[in-house]
């Protein structure tokens, strides 16, 4: 679970968030909060996604 998220490079994670194809990246993309031009991901939501294995 954790290894599929942590073994990605920043560029790889950015690409995965652009084209989500697995449960982890779909869950990550869903929790993003857009403020202006930036997208923020709450730490509590990221921790929950990692702990649950990507199930929303």
Secondary structure, DSSP 8 states (H G I E B T S, - for coil): -HHHHHTS-HHHHHHHHHS--SHHHHHHHHHEEEETTEEEE-HHHHHHHHHHTS--
